[in-house]
Amino acid sequence: MNASYKPVDIPAFDCKGSVLTVMVLHLRDTEPEILYPQLEEKIGRARAFFANAPMLIDLRSVDGPGQAALDLPTLVATLRDLGVVPVGLRGALPLLHEAAREAGLGLLAVPGVERTVAAAPPEEPAREPAPAAAEPAPPVEEPVPVEEPAPAVAEPAPPAEGGCARSPCRRRRRPQSPSPSRCVRASR
């Protein structure tokens, strides 16, 4: 095979959605004197558990002034120093979006809130001028409702040869069973 040959008919990759488990850091306070010692203690106690774990930073519980006071690059650096891999930011106000991008974080939408993209208003179709002597339009016929027949109810099939008559049981009867109503599984 020629080393310079590259198949162009075979795609080099696929992009697919997936549901993954990811740690979520739900921040409630962004005060550095409170946040960083607690992070170091909690993650430090279980470094092996958190090692290389992807983590989403959730700011939904932090108010506007708290988010404005957050030093996102320091938070991301602290998490990385602790062995965690921050992957994204959720619930952040727009004032943190640029800092998130610069830190290499994705911006995730808050569940239940749709992202909207402003679209151009639809153009109105050009109207044709009305003819001078317009003829009256023909009357529109009203649709007639059609009643559909009720669905047929399926009747149970008769029991197989040697089978029991109870529905939905279709198992075989024991050949020497004293009671005709007792069923056994076919695997016995």
C-alpha positions in Angstrom: 0.0 0.0 0.0 1.3 3.4 -0.9 2.2 5.5 2.2 0.8 8.7 0.6 -2.6 7.0 -0.1 -5.4 8.5 1.9 -8.9 7.2 1.6 -11.2 10.1 1.1 -14.4 8.0 1.1 -13.9 7.0 4.7 -14.8 9.7 7.3 -12.0 10.3 9.8 -14.5 10.9 12.7 -18.1 11.0 13.9 -19.7 13.5 16.2 -22.3 12.0 18.4 -24.1 13.1 21.5 -23.6 11.1 24.7 -24.8 11.1 28.3 -21.8 11.0 30.6 -21.3 11.1 34.3 -19.5 14.2 35.5 -18.8 15.7 38.9 -20.6 19.0 39.5 -19.1 21.6 41.9 -22.2 23.5 43.1 -20.8 26.8 44.4 -22.7 28.7 47.0 -20.1 31.2 48.1 -17.2 32.7 46.1 -15.4 34.4 49.0 -11.8 33.1 48.5 -11.1 32.9 52.3 -14.1 30.4 52.6 -14.0 28.6 49.2 -10.4 27.6 48.7 -9.7 26.1 52.1 -12.9 24.0 51.9 -12.0 22.8 48.3 -8.5 21.9 49.4 -9.8 20.0 52.4 -12.6 18.1 50.6 -10.7 17.2 47.5 -7.4 16.7 49.3 -9.0 14.0 51.5 -10.0 12.0 48.5 -7.3 12.8 45.9 -7.5 9.4 44.3 -11.3 9.7 43.9 -11.0 13.1 42.3 -7.9 12.4 40.2 -8.4 13.5 36.6 -12.2 13.6 37.2 -14.0 16.0 34.8 -15.9 18.6 36.8 -18.6 21.1 35.9 -18.7 24.4 37.8 -22.3 25.3 38.6 -22.9 28.9 39.6 -26.7 28.9 39.7 -26.8 29.4 43.4 -24.4 32.4 43.3 -26.0 35.8 43.0 -24.8 38.5 40.6 -22.4 40.3 43.0 -21.0 36.9 44.0 -20.3 35.9 40.4 -18.8 39.3 39.7 -16.4 38.8 42.6 -15.4 35.3 41.5 -11.8 35.1 40.2 -12.5 32.3 37.7 -8.9 31.8 36.5 -7.8 31.3 40.1 -10.7 28.8 40.8 -9.8 26.8 37.6 -6.0 26.8 38.5 -6.8 25.6 42.1 -9.0 22.8 40.8 -6.3 21.7 38.3 -3.7 21.8 41.1 -5.9 19.5 43.1 -6.0 17.0 40.2 -9.5 17.8 38.9 -10.2 18.6 35.3 -12.7 21.6 35.0 -14.6 21.2 31.8 -17.4 23.7 31.8 -19.4 26.4 33.5 -23.2 26.3 34.1 -25.4 29.1 35.3 -22.8 31.8 34.7 -23.8 35.4 34.0 -22.5 36.8 30.7 -19.8 38.7 32.6 -18.0 35.4 33.1 -18.4 34.0 29.6 -15.2 35.4 28.2 -13.2 34.4 31.3 -14.6 30.9 30.9 -13.6 30.7 27.2 -10.1 32.0 28.1 -9.8 29.3 30.8 -10.7 26.6 28.2 -14.2 25.9 29.7 -17.3 25.2 27.9 -20.5 27.1 28.6 -23.4 24.9 29.4 -27.1 25.9 29.3 -29.1 25.7 32.5 -31.4 22.6 32.3 -35.0 23.6 31.4 -33.9 27.0 29.8 -33.7 27.0 26.1 -31.0 28.8 24.2 -32.4 31.1 21.6 -30.7 32.5 18.6 -32.1 35.7 17.2 -33.4 35.1 13.8 -34.0 37.6 11.1 -37.7 38.5 10.9 -39.5 36.6 8.2 -39.9 38.6 5.0 -43.4 39.3 3.9 -44.2 37.9 0.5 -44.7 40.5 -2.2 -48.4 41.1 -2.8 -49.8 41.1 -6.3 -52.0 44.0 -7.1 -55.7 43.1 -7.1 -57.3 42.9 -10.5 -59.7 45.7 -11.3 -62.7 43.6 -11.9 -62.3 40.7 -9.5 -64.6 37.7 -10.0 -66.1 36.3 -6.8 -64.3 33.3 -5.5 -66.1 30.0 -5.6 -67.6 28.8 -2.3 -65.4 26.7 -0.2 -66.8 23.3 0.6 -66.9 22.4 4.3 -65.1 19.2 5.2 -67.5 16.4 6.2 -66.6 14.5 9.4 -66.1 10.8 8.8 -66.8 8.5 11.7 -64.2 5.7 12.0 -65.4 2.3 13.0 -64.5 1.1 16.4 -61.3 -1.0 16.5 -62.0 -4.7 16.4 -61.2 -6.6 19.6 -58.9 -9.5 19.0 -60.3 -12.8 20.2 -58.0 -15.2 22.0 -56.7 -18.0 19.9 -57.9 -21.5 20.8 -55.5 -23.5 22.9 -52.9 -25.6 21.1 -53.3 -29.3 20.9 -53.0 -30.6 24.5 -52.9 -27.0 25.8 -54.9 -25.6 28.6 -58.0 -23.5 28.0 -57.2 -20.7 30.5 -56.3 -17.4 28.8 -53.6 -16.2 28.4 -52.0 -19.5 29.5 -51.0 -21.5 26.5 -48.9 -24.1 28.3 -49.3 -27.9 28.0 -51.1 -29.9 30.5 -49.3 -32.7 32.2 -50.4 -36.0 30.6 -51.1 -37.7 33.9 -52.3 -34.6 35.8 -55.3 -35.5 38.1 -56.7 -32.0 37.7 -57.3 -30.7 34.1 -56.9 -27.1 35.2 -53.3 -27.4 36.4 -50.7 -26.1 33.9 -47.0 -26.8 33.7 -44.4 -24.9 31.8 -43.4 -26.4 28.5 -39.8 -26.5 29.7 -40.6 -29.1 32.4 
